[in-house]
Amino acid sequence: MATEEREHPREIIHAACAEHGEDTVIDWCVAFLTGEISGEDAYGQELPKLAAITGTSNPGGWSRPVDPVNFYWIRVWAARVFLYVWRDDVVDALLIAADDPAWRVQEHVARIAAQRELGQLAEAMVPLLGHELPRVRVAAVRALGAAGEYEHLEAVRELAGDPDVTVRAAVERALERLRKRLDREL
């Protein structure tokens, strides 16, 4: 059985920006991420916006009405946009989203903080170092390696003995990155 090939999220997002304008797409995603557009509205009157950033008229493939338990995916998809397009005022929305109850949203915020080296989000990454899921801890460690300061060093070091090997490896890389970036011995 052949599987349908989907476009990469980057291509979907760039197509949405080409059609609607980058600032418009960013504004939609900030509204999704901060809850200004509710999950109910995202699958209702605001569905064209959600469809534009996901590349499908049925994001998630759920039957209607969509179970509210799945509304967090809207925030995941909105956060993912900021891996591919950016505007500096997005940081305020990411600060809100760093405390999102959904781990996938938290992980995406940490990925964005690492990719874009957002020092403004460093303090918001510290609580994620204690997350129950290793992949969230890894993303937070990478973010602090990329954007943290000397005062974040001890919080990263505390995970050097983490039970998960991917976390321990991320700590080693983050400490080396911090050493080079801060240009000082740690």
mmCIF file of the C-alpha atoms, coordinates in Angstrom:
data_MODEL
# 
_entry.id   MODEL 
# 
loop_
_atom_site.group_PDB 
_atom_site.id 
_atom_site.type_symbol 
_atom_site.label_atom_id 
_atom_site.label_alt_id 
_atom_site.label_comp_id 
_atom_site.label_asym_id 
_atom_site.label_entity_id 
_atom_site.label_seq_id 
_atom_site.pdbx_PDB_ins_code 
_atom_site.Cartn_x 
_atom_site.Cartn_y 
_atom_site.Cartn_z 
_atom_site.occupancy 
_atom_site.B_iso_or_equiv 
_atom_site.pdbx_formal_charge 
_atom_site.auth_seq_id 
_atom_site.auth_comp_id 
_atom_site.auth_asym_id 
_atom_site.auth_atom_id 
_atom_site.pdbx_PDB_model_num 
ATOM 1   C CA . MET A 1 1   ? 0.000   0.000  0.000  1.00 0.00 ? 1   MET A CA 1 
ATOM 2   C CA . ALA A 1 2   ? 1.453   3.365  -1.017 1.00 0.00 ? 2   ALA A CA 1 
ATOM 3   C CA . THR A 1 3   ? 1.559   6.124  1.523  1.00 0.00 ? 3   THR A CA 1 
ATOM 4   C CA . GLU A 1 4   ? 0.707   9.663  0.633  1.00 0.00 ? 4   GLU A CA 1 
ATOM 5   C CA . GLU A 1 5   ? 3.779   11.857 0.647  1.00 0.00 ? 5   GLU A CA 1 
ATOM 6   C CA . ARG A 1 6   ? 3.290   15.022 2.644  1.00 0.00 ? 6   ARG A CA 1 
ATOM 7   C CA . GLU A 1 7   ? 5.163   18.224 2.181  1.00 0.00 ? 7   GLU A CA 1 
ATOM 8   C CA . HIS A 1 8   ? 7.747   19.163 4.766  1.00 0.00 ? 8   HIS A CA 1 
ATOM 9   C CA . PRO A 1 9   ? 6.378   21.643 7.336  1.00 0.00 ? 9   PRO A CA 1 
ATOM 10  C CA . ARG A 1 10  ? 8.886   24.227 6.077  1.00 0.00 ? 10  ARG A CA 1 
ATOM 11  C CA . GLU A 1 11  ? 7.335   24.061 2.597  1.00 0.00 ? 11  GLU A CA 1 
ATOM 12  C CA . ILE A 1 12  ? 3.803   24.283 3.966  1.00 0.00 ? 12  ILE A CA 1 
ATOM 13  C CA . ILE A 1 13  ? 4.691   27.300 6.097  1.00 0.00 ? 13  ILE A CA 1 
ATOM 14  C CA . HIS A 1 14  ? 6.515   29.059 3.273  1.00 0.00 ? 14  HIS A CA 1 
ATOM 15  C CA . ALA A 1 15  ? 3.509   28.473 1.015  1.00 0.00 ? 15  ALA A CA 1 
ATOM 16  C CA . ALA A 1 16  ? 1.189   29.949 3.676  1.00 0.00 ? 16  ALA A CA 1 
ATOM 17  C CA . CYS A 1 17  ? 3.472   32.985 3.952  1.00 0.00 ? 17  CYS A CA 1 
ATOM 18  C CA . ALA A 1 18  ? 3.565   33.392 0.176  1.00 0.00 ? 18  ALA A CA 1 
ATOM 19  C CA . GLU A 1 19  ? -0.226  33.312 0.017  1.00 0.00 ? 19  GLU A CA 1 
ATOM 20  C CA . HIS A 1 20  ? -1.148  35.309 3.127  1.00 0.00 ? 20  HIS A CA 1 
ATOM 21  C CA . GLY A 1 21  ? 2.012   37.248 3.991  1.00 0.00 ? 21  GLY A CA 1 
ATOM 22  C CA . GLU A 1 22  ? 4.617   36.361 6.576  1.00 0.00 ? 22  GLU A CA 1 
ATOM 23  C CA . ASP A 1 23  ? 3.390   38.891 9.167  1.00 0.00 ? 23  ASP A CA 1 
ATOM 24  C CA . THR A 1 24  ? -0.168  37.608 8.853  1.00 0.00 ? 24  THR A CA 1 
ATOM 25  C CA . VAL A 1 25  ? 0.900   33.983 9.359  1.00 0.00 ? 25  VAL A CA 1 
ATOM 26  C CA . ILE A 1 26  ? 3.038   34.976 12.341 1.00 0.00 ? 26  ILE A CA 1 
ATOM 27  C CA . ASP A 1 27  ? 0.106   36.908 13.836 1.00 0.00 ? 27  ASP A CA 1 
ATOM 28  C CA . TRP A 1 28  ? -2.150  33.854 13.449 1.00 0.00 ? 28  TRP A CA 1 
ATOM 29  C CA . CYS A 1 29  ? 0.409   31.613 15.132 1.00 0.00 ? 29  CYS A CA 1 
ATOM 30  C CA . VAL A 1 30  ? 0.909   34.017 18.025 1.00 0.00 ? 30  VAL A CA 1 
ATOM 31  C CA . ALA A 1 31  ? -2.885  34.045 18.470 1.00 0.00 ? 31  ALA A CA 1 
ATOM 32  C CA . PHE A 1 32  ? -3.037  30.219 18.407 1.00 0.00 ? 32  PHE A CA 1 
ATOM 33  C CA . LEU A 1 33  ? -0.060  29.852 20.730 1.00 0.00 ? 33  LEU A CA 1 
ATOM 34  C CA . THR A 1 34  ? -1.317  32.315 23.334 1.00 0.00 ? 34  THR A CA 1 
ATOM 35  C CA . GLY A 1 35  ? -4.935  31.120 23.260 1.00 0.00 ? 35  GLY A CA 1 
ATOM 36  C CA . GLU A 1 36  ? -6.251  34.320 21.713 1.00 0.00 ? 36  GLU A CA 1 
ATOM 37  C CA . ILE A 1 37  ? -7.768  31.961 19.133 1.00 0.00 ? 37  ILE A CA 1 
ATOM 38  C CA . SER A 1 38  ? -9.298  29.093 21.088 1.00 0.00 ? 38  SER A CA 1 
ATOM 39  C CA . GLY A 1 39  ? -9.154  25.471 20.036 1.00 0.00 ? 39  GLY A CA 1 
ATOM 40  C CA . GLU A 1 40  ? -12.858 25.534 19.350 1.00 0.00 ? 40  GLU A CA 1 
ATOM 41  C CA . ASP A 1 41  ? -12.495 28.555 17.062 1.00 0.00 ? 41  ASP A CA 1 
ATOM 42  C CA . ALA A 1 42  ? -9.418  27.069 15.400 1.00 0.00 ? 42  ALA A CA 1 
ATOM 43  C CA . TYR A 1 43  ? -11.548 24.138 14.251 1.00 0.00 ? 43  TYR A CA 1 
ATOM 44  C CA . GLY A 1 44  ? -14.488 26.431 13.545 1.00 0.00 ? 44  GLY A CA 1 
ATOM 45  C CA . GLN A 1 45  ? -14.471 29.897 12.085 1.00 0.00 ? 45  GLN A CA 1 
ATOM 46  C CA . GLU A 1 46  ? -10.652 30.120 12.130 1.00 0.00 ? 46  GLU A CA 1 
ATOM 47  C CA . LEU A 1 47  ? -10.090 26.775 10.361 1.00 0.00 ? 47  LEU A CA 1 
ATOM 48  C CA . PRO A 1 48  ? -8.691  28.397 7.184  1.00 0.00 ? 48  PRO A CA 1 
ATOM 49  C CA . LYS A 1 49  ? -5.837  29.815 9.263  1.00 0.00 ? 49  LYS A CA 1 
ATOM 50  C CA . LEU A 1 50  ? -5.118  26.451 10.880 1.00 0.00 ? 50  LEU A CA 1 
ATOM 51  C CA . ALA A 1 51  ? -5.353  24.691 7.513  1.00 0.00 ? 51  ALA A CA 1 
ATOM 52  C CA . ALA A 1 52  ? -2.875  27.159 6.016  1.00 0.00 ? 52  ALA A CA 1 
ATOM 53  C CA . ILE A 1 53  ? -0.164  26.403 8.593  1.00 0.00 ? 53  ILE A CA 1 
ATOM 54  C CA . THR A 1 54  ? -0.756  22.624 8.615  1.00 0.00 ? 54  THR A CA 1 
ATOM 55  C CA . GLY A 1 55  ? -1.307  22.087 4.915  1.00 0.00 ? 55  GLY A CA 1 
ATOM 56  C CA . THR A 1 56  ? -4.585  20.208 5.334  1.00 0.00 ? 56  THR A CA 1 
ATOM 57  C CA . SER A 1 57  ? -8.245  21.022 5.713  1.00 0.00 ? 57  SER A CA 1 
ATOM 58  C CA . ASN A 1 58  ? -8.478  18.422 8.491  1.00 0.00 ? 58  ASN A CA 1 
ATOM 59  C CA . PRO A 1 59  ? -5.506  19.077 10.771 1.00 0.00 ? 59  PRO A CA 1 
ATOM 60  C CA . GLY A 1 60  ? -4.987  16.061 12.966 1.00 0.00 ? 60  GLY A CA 1 
ATOM 61  C CA . GLY A 1 61  ? -7.381  13.957 10.894 1.00 0.00 ? 61  GLY A CA 1 
ATOM 62  C CA . TRP A 1 62  ? -9.906  13.923 13.734 1.00 0.00 ? 62  TRP A CA 1 
ATOM 63  C CA . SER A 1 63  ? -13.630 13.489 13.300 1.00 0.00 ? 63  SER A CA 1 
ATOM 64  C CA . ARG A 1 64  ? -15.786 16.487 14.098 1.00 0.00 ? 64  ARG A CA 1 
ATOM 65  C CA . PRO A 1 65  ? -16.368 17.814 16.609 1.00 0.00 ? 65  PRO A CA 1 
ATOM 66  C CA . VAL A 1 66  ? -12.714 17.596 17.634 1.00 0.00 ? 66  VAL A CA 1 
ATOM 67  C CA . ASP A 1 67  ? -12.198 16.354 21.166 1.00 0.00 ? 67  ASP A CA 1 
ATOM 68  C CA . PRO A 1 68  ? -10.832 19.298 23.203 1.00 0.00 ? 68  PRO A CA 1 
ATOM 69  C CA . VAL A 1 69  ? -8.097  17.020 24.531 1.00 0.00 ? 69  VAL A CA 1 
ATOM 70  C CA . ASN A 1 70  ? -6.490  17.391 21.091 1.00 0.00 ? 70  ASN A CA 1 
ATOM 71  C CA . PHE A 1 71  ? -6.583  21.192 20.997 1.00 0.00 ? 71  PHE A CA 1 
ATOM 72  C CA . TYR A 1 72  ? -2.971  21.368 22.222 1.00 0.00 ? 72  TYR A CA 1 
ATOM 73  C CA . TRP A 1 73  ? -1.898  20.294 18.720 1.00 0.00 ? 73  TRP A CA 1 
ATOM 74  C CA . ILE A 1 74  ? -2.940  23.730 17.473 1.00 0.00 ? 74  ILE A CA 1 
ATOM 75  C CA . ARG A 1 75  ? -0.296  25.260 19.718 1.00 0.00 ? 75  ARG A CA 1 
ATOM 76  C CA . VAL A 1 76  ? 2.293   22.684 18.604 1.00 0.00 ? 76  VAL A CA 1 
ATOM 77  C CA . TRP A 1 77  ? 1.654   23.505 14.937 1.00 0.00 ? 77  TRP A CA 1 
ATOM 78  C CA . ALA A 1 78  ? 1.738   27.231 15.681 1.00 0.00 ? 78  ALA A CA 1 
ATOM 79  C CA . ALA A 1 79  ? 5.039   26.950 17.556 1.00 0.00 ? 79  ALA A CA 1 
ATOM 80  C CA . ARG A 1 80  ? 6.564   24.889 14.751 1.00 0.00 ? 80  ARG A CA 1 
ATOM 81  C CA . VAL A 1 81  ? 6.056   27.839 12.400 1.00 0.00 ? 81  VAL A CA 1 
ATOM 82  C CA . PHE A 1 82  ? 8.700   29.788 14.329 1.00 0.00 ? 82  PHE A CA 1 
ATOM 83  C CA . LEU A 1 83  ? 11.346  27.275 13.346 1.00 0.00 ? 83  LEU A CA 1 
ATOM 84  C CA . TYR A 1 84  ? 10.932  28.559 9.775  1.00 0.00 ? 84  TYR A CA 1 
ATOM 85  C CA . VAL A 1 85  ? 9.777   32.193 9.983  1.00 0.00 ? 85  VAL A CA 1 
ATOM 86  C CA . TRP A 1 86  ? 10.525  34.778 12.591 1.00 0.00 ? 86  TRP A CA 1 
ATOM 87  C CA . ARG A 1 87  ? 9.763   38.174 13.980 1.00 0.00 ? 87  ARG A CA 1 
ATOM 88  C CA . ASP A 1 88  ? 11.336  39.464 17.196 1.00 0.00 ? 88  ASP A CA 1 
ATOM 89  C CA . ASP A 1 89  ? 8.045   40.152 18.980 1.00 0.00 ? 89  ASP A CA 1 
ATOM 90  C CA . VAL A 1 90  ? 7.282   36.409 18.943 1.00 0.00 ? 90  VAL A CA 1 
ATOM 91  C CA . VAL A 1 91  ? 9.448   36.028 22.050 1.00 0.00 ? 91  VAL A CA 1 
ATOM 92  C CA . ASP A 1 92  ? 6.594   37.255 24.270 1.00 0.00 ? 92  ASP A CA 1 
ATOM 93  C CA . ALA A 1 93  ? 4.303   34.493 22.991 1.00 0.00 ? 93  ALA A CA 1 
ATOM 94  C CA . LEU A 1 94  ? 7.056   31.916 23.455 1.00 0.00 ? 94  LEU A CA 1 
ATOM 95  C CA . LEU A 1 95  ? 7.526   33.009 27.062 1.00 0.00 ? 95  LEU A CA 1 
ATOM 96  C CA . ILE A 1 96  ? 3.850   32.228 27.628 1.00 0.00 ? 96  ILE A CA 1 
ATOM 97  C CA . ALA A 1 97  ? 4.090   28.943 25.725 1.00 0.00 ? 97  ALA A CA 1 
ATOM 98  C CA . ALA A 1 98  ? 7.147   27.766 27.671 1.00 0.00 ? 98  ALA A CA 1 
ATOM 99  C CA . ASP A 1 99  ? 4.737   27.111 30.539 1.00 0.00 ? 99  ASP A CA 1 
ATOM 100 C CA . ASP A 1 100 ? 2.156   25.369 28.327 1.00 0.00 ? 100 ASP A CA 1 
ATOM 101 C CA . PRO A 1 101 ? 0.615   22.236 29.881 1.00 0.00 ? 101 PRO A CA 1 
ATOM 102 C CA . ALA A 1 102 ? 1.410   20.219 26.733 1.00 0.00 ? 102 ALA A CA 1 
ATOM 103 C CA . TRP A 1 103 ? 4.921   18.790 26.633 1.00 0.00 ? 103 TRP A CA 1 
ATOM 104 C CA . ARG A 1 104 ? 5.083   18.980 22.835 1.00 0.00 ? 104 ARG A CA 1 
ATOM 105 C CA . VAL A 1 105 ? 4.562   22.736 22.998 1.00 0.00 ? 105 VAL A CA 1 
ATOM 106 C CA . GLN A 1 106 ? 7.269   23.070 25.659 1.00 0.00 ? 106 GLN A CA 1 
ATOM 107 C CA . GLU A 1 107 ? 9.649   20.988 23.551 1.00 0.00 ? 107 GLU A CA 1 
ATOM 108 C CA . HIS A 1 108 ? 9.024   23.167 20.483 1.00 0.00 ? 108 HIS A CA 1 
ATOM 109 C CA . VAL A 1 109 ? 9.622   26.339 22.479 1.00 0.00 ? 109 VAL A CA 1 
ATOM 110 C CA . ALA A 1 110 ? 12.949  24.915 23.662 1.00 0.00 ? 110 ALA A CA 1 
ATOM 111 C CA . ARG A 1 111 ? 13.872  23.899 20.102 1.00 0.00 ? 111 ARG A CA 1 
ATOM 112 C CA . ILE A 1 112 ? 13.126  27.417 18.897 1.00 0.00 ? 112 ILE A CA 1 
ATOM 113 C CA . ALA A 1 113 ? 15.117  28.935 21.776 1.00 0.00 ? 113 ALA A CA 1 
ATOM 114 C CA . ALA A 1 114 ? 18.112  26.781 20.810 1.00 0.00 ? 114 ALA A CA 1 
ATOM 115 C CA . GLN A 1 115 ? 17.830  27.357 17.079 1.00 0.00 ? 115 GLN A CA 1 
ATOM 116 C CA . ARG A 1 116 ? 17.422  31.125 17.380 1.00 0.00 ? 116 ARG A CA 1 
ATOM 117 C CA . GLU A 1 117 ? 19.724  31.467 20.413 1.00 0.00 ? 117 GLU A CA 1 
ATOM 118 C CA . LEU A 1 118 ? 17.065  33.296 22.397 1.00 0.00 ? 118 LEU A CA 1 
ATOM 119 C CA . GLY A 1 119 ? 18.643  34.363 25.664 1.00 0.00 ? 119 GLY A CA 1 
ATOM 120 C CA . GLN A 1 120 ? 15.312  35.942 26.630 1.00 0.00 ? 120 GLN A CA 1 
ATOM 121 C CA . LEU A 1 121 ? 13.947  32.410 27.059 1.00 0.00 ? 121 LEU A CA 1 
ATOM 122 C CA . ALA A 1 122 ? 16.836  31.001 29.096 1.00 0.00 ? 122 ALA A CA 1 
ATOM 123 C CA . GLU A 1 123 ? 15.136  31.366 32.497 1.00 0.00 ? 123 GLU A CA 1 
ATOM 124 C CA . ALA A 1 124 ? 11.965  29.779 31.083 1.00 0.00 ? 124 ALA A CA 1 
ATOM 125 C CA . MET A 1 125 ? 14.047  26.734 30.060 1.00 0.00 ? 125 MET A CA 1 
ATOM 126 C CA . VAL A 1 126 ? 15.338  25.995 33.564 1.00 0.00 ? 126 VAL A CA 1 
ATOM 127 C CA . PRO A 1 127 ? 12.081  24.395 34.833 1.00 0.00 ? 127 PRO A CA 1 
ATOM 128 C CA . LEU A 1 128 ? 12.015  22.177 31.733 1.00 0.00 ? 128 LEU A CA 1 
ATOM 129 C CA . LEU A 1 129 ? 15.311  20.591 32.848 1.00 0.00 ? 129 LEU A CA 1 
ATOM 130 C CA . GLY A 1 130 ? 13.253  18.681 35.414 1.00 0.00 ? 130 GLY A CA 1 
ATOM 131 C CA . HIS A 1 131 ? 10.601  17.492 32.979 1.00 0.00 ? 131 HIS A CA 1 
ATOM 132 C CA . GLU A 1 132 ? 9.613   13.840 33.199 1.00 0.00 ? 132 GLU A CA 1 
ATOM 133 C CA . LEU A 1 133 ? 10.254  13.247 29.476 1.00 0.00 ? 133 LEU A CA 1 
ATOM 134 C CA . PRO A 1 134 ? 13.883  12.985 28.346 1.00 0.00 ? 134 PRO A CA 1 
ATOM 135 C CA . ARG A 1 135 ? 13.176  14.646 24.998 1.00 0.00 ? 135 ARG A CA 1 
ATOM 136 C CA . VAL A 1 136 ? 11.937  17.795 26.761 1.00 0.00 ? 136 VAL A CA 1 
ATOM 137 C CA . ARG A 1 137 ? 14.988  17.776 29.057 1.00 0.00 ? 137 ARG A CA 1 
ATOM 138 C CA . VAL A 1 138 ? 17.242  17.384 25.997 1.00 0.00 ? 138 VAL A CA 1 
ATOM 139 C CA . ALA A 1 139 ? 15.576  20.300 24.212 1.00 0.00 ? 139 ALA A CA 1 
ATOM 140 C CA . ALA A 1 140 ? 15.908  22.502 27.314 1.00 0.00 ? 140 ALA A CA 1 
ATOM 141 C CA . VAL A 1 141 ? 19.583  21.568 27.750 1.00 0.00 ? 141 VAL A CA 1 
ATOM 142 C CA . ARG A 1 142 ? 20.262  22.406 24.097 1.00 0.00 ? 142 ARG A CA 1 
ATOM 143 C CA . ALA A 1 143 ? 18.468  25.730 24.493 1.00 0.00 ? 143 ALA A CA 1 
ATOM 144 C CA . LEU A 1 144 ? 20.588  26.642 27.502 1.00 0.00 ? 144 LEU A CA 1 
ATOM 145 C CA . GLY A 1 145 ? 23.740  25.562 25.686 1.00 0.00 ? 145 GLY A CA 1 
ATOM 146 C CA . ALA A 1 146 ? 22.811  27.843 22.809 1.00 0.00 ? 146 ALA A CA 1 
ATOM 147 C CA . ALA A 1 147 ? 21.418  30.804 24.722 1.00 0.00 ? 147 ALA A CA 1 
ATOM 148 C CA . GLY A 1 148 ? 22.111  30.405 28.431 1.00 0.00 ? 148 GLY A CA 1 
ATOM 149 C CA . GLU A 1 149 ? 24.519  32.383 30.546 1.00 0.00 ? 149 GLU A CA 1 
ATOM 150 C CA . TYR A 1 150 ? 27.029  31.460 33.230 1.00 0.00 ? 150 TYR A CA 1 
ATOM 151 C CA . GLU A 1 151 ? 24.293  31.443 35.875 1.00 0.00 ? 151 GLU A CA 1 
ATOM 152 C CA . HIS A 1 152 ? 22.561  28.565 34.028 1.00 0.00 ? 152 HIS A CA 1 
ATOM 153 C CA . LEU A 1 153 ? 25.647  26.380 34.136 1.00 0.00 ? 153 LEU A CA 1 
ATOM 154 C CA . GLU A 1 154 ? 24.879  24.613 37.408 1.00 0.00 ? 154 GLU A CA 1 
ATOM 155 C CA . ALA A 1 155 ? 21.324  23.747 36.335 1.00 0.00 ? 155 ALA A CA 1 
ATOM 156 C CA . VAL A 1 156 ? 22.696  22.121 33.167 1.00 0.00 ? 156 VAL A CA 1 
ATOM 157 C CA . ARG A 1 157 ? 25.497  20.355 35.052 1.00 0.00 ? 157 ARG A CA 1 
ATOM 158 C CA . GLU A 1 158 ? 22.987  18.785 37.436 1.00 0.00 ? 158 GLU A CA 1 
ATOM 159 C CA . LEU A 1 159 ? 21.765  16.628 34.541 1.00 0.00 ? 159 LEU A CA 1 
ATOM 160 C CA . ALA A 1 160 ? 25.216  15.153 33.853 1.00 0.00 ? 160 ALA A CA 1 
ATOM 161 C CA . GLY A 1 161 ? 24.112  12.040 35.755 1.00 0.00 ? 161 GLY A CA 1 
ATOM 162 C CA . ASP A 1 162 ? 20.647  11.845 34.175 1.00 0.00 ? 162 ASP A CA 1 
ATOM 163 C CA . PRO A 1 163 ? 19.399  8.266  33.741 1.00 0.00 ? 163 PRO A CA 1 
ATOM 164 C CA . ASP A 1 164 ? 18.809  8.904  30.023 1.00 0.00 ? 164 ASP A CA 1 
ATOM 165 C CA . VAL A 1 165 ? 21.861  8.678  27.768 1.00 0.00 ? 165 VAL A CA 1 
ATOM 166 C CA . THR A 1 166 ? 20.498  11.276 25.296 1.00 0.00 ? 166 THR A CA 1 
ATOM 167 C CA . VAL A 1 167 ? 20.187  13.806 28.116 1.00 0.00 ? 167 VAL A CA 1 
ATOM 168 C CA . ARG A 1 168 ? 23.740  13.094 29.312 1.00 0.00 ? 168 ARG A CA 1 
ATOM 169 C CA . ALA A 1 169 ? 25.066  13.505 25.754 1.00 0.00 ? 169 ALA A CA 1 
ATOM 170 C CA . ALA A 1 170 ? 23.145  16.766 25.342 1.00 0.00 ? 170 ALA A CA 1 
ATOM 171 C CA . VAL A 1 171 ? 24.636  18.034 28.620 1.00 0.00 ? 171 VAL A CA 1 
ATOM 172 C CA . GLU A 1 172 ? 28.183  17.340 27.382 1.00 0.00 ? 172 GLU A CA 1 
ATOM 173 C CA . ARG A 1 173 ? 27.536  19.212 24.130 1.00 0.00 ? 173 ARG A CA 1 
ATOM 174 C CA . ALA A 1 174 ? 25.757  22.083 25.922 1.00 0.00 ? 174 ALA A CA 1 
ATOM 175 C CA . LEU A 1 175 ? 28.617  22.526 28.402 1.00 0.00 ? 175 LEU A CA 1 
ATOM 176 C CA . GLU A 1 176 ? 31.129  22.638 25.561 1.00 0.00 ? 176 GLU A CA 1 
ATOM 177 C CA . ARG A 1 177 ? 28.978  25.101 23.653 1.00 0.00 ? 177 ARG A CA 1 
ATOM 178 C CA . LEU A 1 178 ? 28.608  27.298 26.742 1.00 0.00 ? 178 LEU A CA 1 
ATOM 179 C CA . ARG A 1 179 ? 32.373  27.208 27.317 1.00 0.00 ? 179 ARG A CA 1 
ATOM 180 C CA . LYS A 1 180 ? 33.069  28.342 23.762 1.00 0.00 ? 180 LYS A CA 1 
ATOM 181 C CA . ARG A 1 181 ? 30.230  30.832 23.568 1.00 0.00 ? 181 ARG A CA 1 
ATOM 182 C CA . LEU A 1 182 ? 30.957  32.457 26.925 1.00 0.00 ? 182 LEU A CA 1 
ATOM 183 C CA . ASP A 1 183 ? 34.711  32.225 26.265 1.00 0.00 ? 183 ASP A CA 1 
ATOM 184 C CA . ARG A 1 184 ? 35.524  31.096 29.777 1.00 0.00 ? 184 ARG A CA 1 
ATOM 185 C CA . GLU A 1 185 ? 36.383  27.973 31.674 1.00 0.00 ? 185 GLU A CA 1 
ATOM 186 C CA . LEU A 1 186 ? 33.419  26.388 33.328 1.00 0.00 ? 186 LEU A CA 1 
# 
